Amino acid sequence: MRHFPMIQSKIKLVLILATGFILSSFGMIQTASNIADPSPLVNSRQIIIVVTNSWGDVTGELRYFERPLLGDDWKIAVPKTAIVLGRTGLAWGNGLHGSELGDGPIKHEGDGKSPAGVFNISAVFGYSPIDSTPVFKMPYVQLNENTQCVDDINSMYYNLIIDSAKVKKADWNSCEHMRRKDVLYKWGAVIDHNVMPRKTAGGSCIFLHIWGGPEEATSGCTSFDESHLLALLQWLDKSKNPVLLQLPKPVYNRLKEQWQLPSLE
């Protein structure tokens, strides 16, 4: 789990990512008008859907769908793939859906839960320089030894991915170093959880990333097999406003008609 103020990529973009919330030449992706819409999917043409059997399940299924035009029916792009979530399951996060929609736990910092709801996907990242990556249709950020995600709830940089070398005064006592010694963040995507507003202790640094194995839970991210993840990252297209939806199946079924969600059968 986790996650950049002011990281400069080879494509000359300066990104500030608040758990994936991008402030750059692309502008703000998540807006108050999005949150007010009856369906948080109204502006998206790509959706990644993760479902579990219950709030407490650690494993689940991921599928992704696409539609040619806003308002069209969703068409499946890839059938289900096994995923692993946070070590204590799901809890309502802070995203395009608002903060909660009925019964269920509420996510907070350190609870080991992956966020439930609907969230923008704002960038992809990896260890490789941009000129040696596959072709991505999303902003790409190369992780280096100074790339950190701040999870200290008392820091002004809480829930931000930063280049620590560019911060004059570090005010955090805990963070995640994203250029890991293992391959878990070799490829990943930034999920815009708890970014507008950025709630203190609301949960930080949420990603899609490579799993440690089908039995190895995360601290709150969604992880799966590298080959499937890399294929998904190449499918994502910023112009289609991709989103991640994560819900227990009973909640998915309750919201299916209201949000015009695709059938998973």
N, C-alpha and C positions, 0 to 999 in steps of 0.2 A: 504494500500500500504506500502511498505517498506521491511526493512530487517535488517556477523559475522567476526578484525584480531584475530584469534587464539581462537577458541572455542573447548573445548575437550569433546568428547562424550564418552559414556560408552564403545564404541567399540574401544576406544583408537586411534581415528582419530583426528588429529589437522587440522581444516579446516579454511581457510580464504576465506570468500565468498564475492565477489564483486558483489552485487546484484545477487547472485547465482553463480558467477564465482568461481570455486573451485580450490585452489592451495593446493595440498595435495599429499599423496602417489599415488592418482589416476592420477595426472598430469593435464595439462591444457586441458579442454574440447574444448574450442573454439579456432580455429587456423586460421592463415591467409589463409591457403590453403582451409579451408572450405568456407571462404568468396569469394574466387576467383572462386569457382565452379559455373557452369551455373544454377544449382538448389541448393538452400540451404538445401534441404532435402536429398541430395545424400548419406549421411552417416547415415541416420536414418531409423529405422524400427518401430518406434512408433511416431505417430503425434496426437496432440490435435489441433483441428480446431475450432476457434471461428469466427463467421461471424455476421455482423450487416447489416442493410439495407443501412446505410450511415455513413459518417465520424462523424456526430454529434449525432448518436444514443447512448443511454446509456444502452440499453438492447440488447441482442442478443441470439445466440444459440451456444452451444458447442457440438461437437461430437469427438470421438476418433477412430483412425484407426491403423491397424497393418499390417505388411507384413512379410512373412517368411524369405525372403532373399532380400538384396539390389537389386533394379531393378525390383522386382516383383510388381504386382498390389496391391494397398491398399485394405484391407478388413475391413469393419466396425466392430468395437468392441462393441460400445455402441451407440444407437440412440441419437437424440438431447436432450439436457438438457438446461433449461433456465439459463442465466447468467446475471450479472450486471457488467458494466464496470465503468470507471471513470466518474465523473459528467459532463464532457464536451465531452465525446465520445472517438474517436481514433485519433492518430497522428503517423506519421512515427517515429519509434524508431531506436536504434542503435543495430543491431544484426547480425545474420548469412547472412542476405540478403544485408548487407551494412547499409546505413543510410536512403535512400529514393528511391522510384521507381516510378517516375512520379508525377502527381498532388496529393495534399493533404497536410495538415498541418504537421509541424515538431514538435516533442515533446521537451519540455524543462521543467526545474524544476518548480513545482508549478502550472502547467497549468491545472491540474485536468483531464488529458487525459491518457488513457491506450495506451501502445505502440503497433503500428501496425508493422507487419513484421514477421520474423521467429527467434525464440530464443531457445537456449538450456535450458533444465530443469536440474539443477545440484544437487539438494538435496530436501529432505522433512524435515519438522520440526513439532514440537508440544510441548505441555506442559508436556507430560508424560515421565517418564524415559524409556529408550529404552527397558528394560526388561518387561514393561507392555504395549507396543504398539502392534498393529497388525504386521504381518510379512511384512516388506518392502524390496524391491529389489533396493533401492536407499540409498545413505548415509543419515543418520538421525541425526538431531541436536535437542537436548532438549533445549528449551528456558528457561532461568532463569531470576532473577531480574536484572542481569547485561547485558542482551542481548539487544543491541541497534542497530538501523540502523541510520547512519549519513546522514542527508540531507542538511547539511550546505555546500554550494558550495565552501566556502573558506577553508574547512578542508582538510588535507591530507588523511583523512579517508572517504571523500565523497563517497557515494554509496557503502559503506562497512558495513557489519554486524559485529559487534564487541562484545567481552566480555569486557566491560568498566573497569572491575577490573584488567585486564591484560595490560591496556594502561597506561604507566607511566605519560604521559602528554596529557590531553585532549585538543584539539584545536578547538572544535566545540561548537557552540552556539545553535544548534538545532539538535534534533534527535528524533527517535521514540523508545519508550520502548516497546519491542516486547512481553514481558510476560505481556499481558494485563489483566485487571480486568474482561473483558468480554470473550466470547468464540470465537471471530472472528479469532484468531490465534491458537486456540486449535489444529488445523491441517492445514498444508499448504505446498506449494512447492515454491522453489526459482527459479525465472525466470532470465536468464542471459541477462538482458537489460543494455546497456551502460557499457559494461565491457571491450571491446577491440576495440579501446582504450576507456578509461574512460573519457568521455568528460565533462568538467566543465559545470555545469548547464544543462547537457543533459537529466536529469531525473534520479531519484534514487528509489531504494527499491521497486521492483515490485514483487508481489507474486500472486499465486492462494491461496485463503483462503475462509473461511466460510462467507456467506453473512449475513447482518443484516436484510434481507428481500428482496423480489423481486422488491421493489420500492426504496431501499436504495443504492444509488450510492457510489462508492469508490473515493479515491483520485487519482487512476490510476491503481489499481490492477483489477484482474478479480475474481469475487466472485460468489458463488452459494451454493446450499443446502448442508448441512454437510454430509448427507448419500451418495450423489453422489460424493462429493469431496473425502471422505475417500475411496470409491470404486476405484476412479481414482488413488489415491496415492498408493494403493496396486497393481494396474495394472502396474504402471510405472516400468521400468526395465532399470537400468543404462547400462547394456550390449547392449541394443538396441538403445542407444543414443536418448532418447525421446526429442522431440521439441514441442514448442507451436507456432502455426501460428494464427495470428489475422489480419483480413482484412475486409473492407466493401465488400459486395457481388459483386459490379461491378468490383472492383480490383481483387477479387478472380477469377472471370470469365475471366478477361483479362490475368491472369497469369496461369490459369489452365493447358493449354496445355504445356507451356514452362516448368513449374515445375512438370508436370505429377501428378496433384492433383486429388484426387478422386471426383466423382460426389456427390453432396449433396442432390440430389433429391431421 
